[in-house]
Amino acid sequence: MSASPGQVGVDSEALEALRIPLTGYCYRLLGTAADTDDAVQETLIRAFTRAATYDPSRARLSTWVHAIATNVCLDMLRSARRRMLIWEGPSARDFDPDAVLPDRWLDPMPDSRLIDTEDPAELAVQRESVRLAFIAALQHLPPRQRAVLVLRDVLAFTAAETADMLGVSTAAANSALQRARGTLATARTSASRPNLDPADADLLGRYIAAFENHDVAALTAVLRADAESGMPPFAWRISGRDDVVRIFASSDACAGDRMVPVRMNGSTGVGQYRPDAEGVPRPFALVSVHAREGRVAQLVTFLGSGARFAEFGLPERI
């Protein structure tokens, strides 16, 4: 597209090149796939329609577009409730099929939509900052503090750029950043679990084998004593290895299920397949697997996510 006389514009290809960074940014703020898609699309539409007003002498293109995305996300978060990775209420020994809380949960996202670098140092930063534990911790911050922290500590925008994006003074932006860092440190310490690291590939393999073989002893061996399990959108959490194993052993609902490793949120999770009426394994749910000190610490089964398998590069059948 062309700029008006006397104005400096930007073409649609330059905007489209920012789609992955924008997706990562909006996802960190919003926490769900659908909201992220809506925010990114709205940002690109606004940027495209205003492209002729962009002036590179005043801001980098990335800064200008992220300012638009910030406003879009903050508008979306005005009446939003904090989302959870796993049910934060009391744990339960028995499953309640009626305990459904829609629109209260985080979503997993494929690495391919969030990460756009091959530089080892930058890759480590991007992976760490899209892990589900980090996204869950960000939910404890008010929306503006969330935006400030991501802009400064994750995306490395300057204090002046961040203040300009939010329409506040540099001093106010720095103050918000300090408060956000303090809250985030507490939230991550009290509620987060580290994701599975590449070094834990053997652990993931042993977990998958135990699950697929319905091997109670093997499952017990890979779980931490304080392991947790949850199934969004149900307000249900199992706490402790004994209860996780007890429920696993007491039901054959997962008999015949298969699991395929998949890259998600800067780490490795699994796609869980369940046999259909003809016995063909079909997409059932995405599962995040979190580990600590060499054992599985948390399992989160995102029920209803089978329709998203193609987005994660998973086959329709195995």
C-alpha positions as CSV (number, residue, x, y, z in Angstrom):
1,M,0.0,0.0,0.0
2,S,1.1,3.6,-0.6
3,A,1.4,6.5,1.8
4,S,-0.3,9.8,1.3
5,P,1.8,12.7,0.1
6,G,4.1,13.9,2.9
7,Q,3.5,10.8,5.1
8,V,5.6,7.7,5.7
9,G,3.6,4.5,5.4
10,V,4.2,0.8,5.9
11,D,3.1,-2.0,3.7
12,S,1.1,-5.0,4.7
13,E,4.0,-7.4,4.4
14,A,5.9,-5.5,7.1
15,L,2.9,-5.7,9.3
16,E,2.3,-9.4,8.6
17,A,5.9,-10.1,9.6
18,L,5.0,-9.0,13.1
19,R,2.2,-11.6,13.5
20,I,4.2,-14.1,15.6
21,P,5.6,-11.4,18.0
22,L,2.2,-9.9,18.4
23,T,0.7,-13.3,19.0
24,G,3.2,-14.0,21.8
25,Y,2.6,-10.6,23.3
26,C,-1.2,-10.8,23.2
27,Y,-1.2,-14.3,24.5
28,R,1.0,-13.4,27.5
29,L,-1.6,-10.7,28.4
30,L,-4.8,-12.6,27.6
31,G,-4.0,-16.2,28.2
32,T,-6.4,-17.8,25.7
33,A,-6.1,-18.8,22.1
34,A,-9.4,-17.3,20.9
35,D,-8.9,-13.9,22.6
36,T,-5.3,-13.8,21.3
37,D,-6.5,-14.5,17.7
38,D,-9.1,-11.7,18.0
39,A,-6.6,-9.2,19.5
40,V,-3.9,-9.9,16.9
41,Q,-6.4,-9.6,14.0
42,E,-7.8,-6.4,15.4
43,T,-4.3,-5.0,15.9
44,L,-3.3,-5.7,12.3
45,I,-6.5,-4.3,11.0
46,R,-6.0,-1.1,12.9
47,A,-2.4,-0.9,11.9
48,F,-3.2,-1.5,8.3
49,T,-5.9,1.2,8.2
50,R,-3.6,3.7,9.9
51,A,-0.4,2.7,8.1
52,A,-0.1,6.0,6.3
53,T,0.2,7.8,9.6
54,Y,3.2,5.8,10.7
55,D,6.3,7.9,11.1
56,P,9.6,6.0,11.6
57,S,11.3,9.1,12.9
58,R,9.0,9.0,16.0
59,A,9.0,5.2,16.7
60,R,10.1,1.8,15.5
61,L,7.4,0.0,13.6
62,S,7.4,-2.7,16.3
63,T,6.9,-0.1,19.0
64,W,4.1,1.5,17.1
65,V,2.3,-1.8,16.4
66,H,2.8,-3.0,20.0
67,A,1.2,0.2,21.3
68,I,-1.9,-0.6,19.2
69,A,-1.9,-4.2,20.5
70,T,-1.6,-2.9,24.1
71,N,-4.7,-0.8,23.8
72,V,-6.6,-3.6,22.2
73,C,-5.7,-6.1,24.9
74,L,-6.3,-3.6,27.8
75,D,-9.8,-3.0,26.3
76,M,-10.4,-6.7,26.2
77,L,-9.3,-7.1,29.8
78,R,-11.4,-4.4,31.3
79,S,-14.1,-6.8,32.5
80,A,-12.2,-10.0,32.3
81,R,-11.7,-12.3,35.3
82,R,-8.4,-13.9,36.2
83,R,-7.9,-17.2,34.4
84,M,-6.5,-20.3,36.0
85,L,-4.3,-23.1,34.7
86,I,-5.6,-25.6,37.2
87,W,-8.5,-25.3,39.6
88,E,-7.3,-23.3,42.6
89,G,-10.1,-24.2,45.0
90,P,-10.1,-27.2,47.3
91,S,-9.0,-30.5,45.9
92,A,-11.4,-33.3,45.6
93,R,-11.1,-37.1,45.8
94,D,-14.0,-37.7,43.4
95,F,-14.9,-36.2,40.1
96,D,-18.0,-34.0,39.8
97,P,-19.2,-33.9,36.2
98,D,-21.4,-30.9,37.0
99,A,-18.6,-28.7,38.3
100,V,-18.0,-26.8,35.1
101,L,-16.6,-23.3,35.0
102,P,-16.6,-22.0,31.4
103,D,-14.4,-19.1,30.4
104,R,-12.1,-19.3,33.4
105,W,-9.1,-21.1,32.1
106,L,-5.8,-20.6,30.3
107,D,-5.2,-22.3,26.9
108,P,-2.1,-24.0,25.7
109,M,-0.5,-22.7,22.5
110,P,1.9,-24.3,20.0
111,D,5.5,-23.1,19.9
112,S,5.1,-22.4,16.1
113,R,2.7,-19.5,16.9
114,L,4.7,-18.0,19.7
115,I,8.4,-18.4,19.0
116,D,10.2,-16.7,16.0
117,T,13.9,-16.9,16.6
118,E,16.7,-19.4,16.3
119,D,19.2,-17.4,18.3
120,P,19.9,-19.7,21.4
121,A,19.9,-16.9,23.9
122,E,16.7,-15.3,22.6
123,L,15.1,-18.7,22.2
124,A,15.6,-19.5,25.8
125,V,13.9,-16.2,26.8
126,Q,11.0,-16.7,24.5
127,R,10.4,-20.3,25.7
128,E,10.6,-19.3,29.4
129,S,8.2,-16.4,28.9
130,V,5.4,-18.5,27.3
131,R,5.5,-21.4,29.7
132,L,2.1,-22.1,31.2
133,A,3.4,-21.5,34.7
134,F,4.6,-18.0,33.7
135,I,1.3,-17.2,31.9
136,A,-0.6,-18.3,35.0
137,A,1.5,-16.2,37.3
138,L,1.0,-13.1,35.0
139,Q,-2.8,-13.5,35.6
140,H,-2.2,-12.3,39.2
141,L,-1.2,-8.9,37.9
142,P,-3.7,-6.1,37.1
143,P,-3.8,-5.6,33.3
144,R,-1.7,-2.5,33.1
145,Q,1.0,-4.0,35.3
146,R,0.9,-7.1,33.2
147,A,1.5,-5.1,30.1
148,V,4.3,-3.1,31.6
149,L,6.1,-6.2,32.8
150,V,5.9,-8.0,29.5
151,L,6.9,-5.0,27.5
152,R,9.9,-4.3,29.7
153,D,11.1,-7.6,31.1
154,V,10.2,-9.9,28.2
155,L,10.2,-7.8,25.1
156,A,12.9,-5.4,26.2
157,F,11.2,-2.2,25.3
158,T,12.6,0.9,27.0
159,A,11.0,2.7,29.9
160,A,10.2,5.6,27.6
161,E,8.7,3.4,24.9
162,T,6.6,1.6,27.4
163,A,5.4,4.8,29.0
164,D,4.4,6.2,25.6
165,M,2.5,3.0,24.7
166,L,0.5,3.3,27.9
167,G,0.1,7.0,27.8
168,V,1.7,7.6,31.2
169,S,4.9,9.2,32.5
170,T,8.1,7.2,32.6
171,A,8.1,7.4,36.4
172,A,4.6,5.9,36.5
173,A,5.6,3.1,34.1
174,N,8.7,2.3,36.3
175,S,6.6,2.3,39.4
176,A,4.1,-0.1,37.9
177,L,7.0,-2.3,36.8
178,Q,8.4,-2.6,40.3
179,R,5.0,-3.5,41.8
180,A,4.5,-6.0,39.0
181,R,7.8,-7.7,39.7
182,G,7.0,-8.0,43.4
183,T,3.6,-9.6,42.8
184,L,4.9,-11.9,40.1
185,A,7.7,-13.2,42.3
186,T,5.1,-14.1,45.0
187,A,2.7,-15.7,42.5
188,R,5.4,-17.8,40.8
189,T,6.7,-19.0,44.2
190,S,3.3,-20.0,45.6
191,A,1.5,-21.3,42.6
192,S,3.7,-22.2,39.6
193,R,5.2,-25.4,38.5
194,P,8.1,-25.6,36.0
195,N,7.4,-27.1,32.6
196,L,9.0,-30.2,31.3
197,D,12.5,-29.4,30.1
198,P,14.2,-31.1,27.1
199,A,16.5,-32.9,29.6
200,D,13.3,-34.6,30.9
201,A,12.6,-36.4,27.6
202,D,13.2,-39.8,29.3
203,L,10.7,-38.9,32.1
204,L,8.1,-38.0,29.5
205,G,8.6,-41.3,27.7
206,R,8.2,-43.2,31.0
207,Y,5.0,-41.3,31.8
208,I,3.6,-42.0,28.4
209,A,4.5,-45.7,28.6
210,A,2.9,-45.9,32.1
211,F,-0.3,-44.2,30.9
212,E,-0.7,-46.2,27.7
213,N,0.0,-49.5,29.4
214,H,-2.2,-48.6,32.4
215,D,0.7,-49.5,34.6
216,V,-0.1,-48.3,38.1
217,A,3.4,-49.1,39.5
218,A,5.2,-47.3,36.7
219,L,2.9,-44.3,37.0
220,T,3.6,-44.2,40.8
221,A,7.3,-44.2,40.1
222,V,7.3,-41.1,37.8
223,L,5.0,-38.9,40.0
224,R,6.1,-36.7,42.8
225,A,4.5,-37.3,46.2
226,D,2.8,-33.8,45.9
227,A,1.7,-34.2,42.2
228,E,-1.4,-32.5,41.1
229,S,-3.8,-33.2,38.3
230,G,-6.6,-31.1,36.8
231,M,-9.1,-31.1,33.9
232,P,-10.2,-27.7,32.7
233,P,-13.0,-26.6,32.4
234,F,-14.0,-28.7,35.4
235,A,-13.5,-27.2,38.9
236,W,-11.7,-30.3,40.0
237,R,-8.1,-30.9,41.2
238,I,-6.5,-34.0,42.5
239,S,-3.7,-33.3,45.0
240,G,-1.2,-35.9,46.0
241,R,0.3,-38.9,44.2
242,D,-1.8,-41.4,46.1
243,D,-5.1,-39.9,44.9
244,V,-3.9,-39.4,41.4
245,V,-2.9,-43.1,41.2
246,R,-6.0,-44.3,42.9
247,I,-8.3,-42.6,40.4
248,F,-6.1,-43.8,37.5
249,A,-6.3,-47.4,38.8
250,S,-10.0,-47.3,39.5
251,S,-11.2,-46.5,36.0
252,D,-10.6,-47.9,32.5
253,A,-11.8,-44.7,30.8
254,C,-8.3,-44.2,29.4
255,A,-7.9,-47.8,28.2
256,G,-6.6,-47.9,24.7
257,D,-5.6,-44.2,24.7
258,R,-2.4,-43.2,23.0
259,M,-0.2,-40.2,23.6
260,V,2.1,-38.3,21.1
261,P,4.6,-35.7,22.3
262,V,4.1,-32.2,21.1
263,R,5.8,-28.8,21.4
264,M,3.6,-26.4,23.4
265,N,4.3,-23.3,25.4
266,G,8.1,-23.5,25.1
267,S,8.2,-27.0,26.4
268,T,6.8,-30.5,25.7
269,G,3.3,-31.7,26.3
270,V,1.3,-34.5,24.7
271,G,-1.7,-35.0,22.5
272,Q,-4.0,-37.6,23.9
273,Y,-5.9,-39.8,21.5
274,R,-8.9,-41.9,22.4
275,P,-10.3,-44.8,20.3
276,D,-13.5,-44.1,18.4
277,A,-16.3,-46.6,17.9
278,E,-14.2,-48.4,15.3
279,G,-11.2,-48.4,17.6
280,V,-9.2,-45.7,15.7
281,P,-7.4,-43.3,18.0
282,R,-8.8,-39.8,17.5
283,P,-7.9,-36.4,19.1
284,F,-9.1,-36.2,22.6
285,A,-7.2,-33.6,24.6
286,L,-4.0,-31.7,24.9
287,V,-2.1,-32.4,28.1
288,S,0.6,-30.2,29.7
289,V,3.1,-32.1,31.7
290,H,5.1,-30.2,34.4
291,A,8.1,-31.7,36.1
292,R,10.2,-30.8,39.1
293,E,13.4,-32.5,40.3
294,G,13.1,-35.4,37.9
295,R,9.5,-36.4,38.5
296,V,6.1,-35.3,37.1
297,A,4.7,-32.6,39.4
298,Q,1.5,-31.5,37.5
299,L,-0.7,-32.8,34.8
300,V,-3.3,-30.6,33.2
301,T,-5.7,-32.2,30.7
302,F,-7.4,-29.5,28.5
303,L,-10.7,-31.3,27.8
304,G,-12.4,-30.2,24.6
305,S,-9.1,-29.3,22.9
306,G,-9.1,-32.2,20.4
307,A,-10.3,-29.8,17.7
308,R,-7.0,-27.9,18.0
309,F,-4.7,-30.8,17.2
310,A,-4.0,-29.6,13.6
311,E,-2.9,-26.2,15.0
312,F,-0.2,-28.1,17.0
313,G,0.9,-30.2,14.0
314,L,-0.8,-33.3,15.4
315,P,-2.4,-35.8,13.0
316,E,-6.2,-36.4,12.9
317,R,-5.7,-40.1,13.6
318,I,-2.9,-42.4,14.6
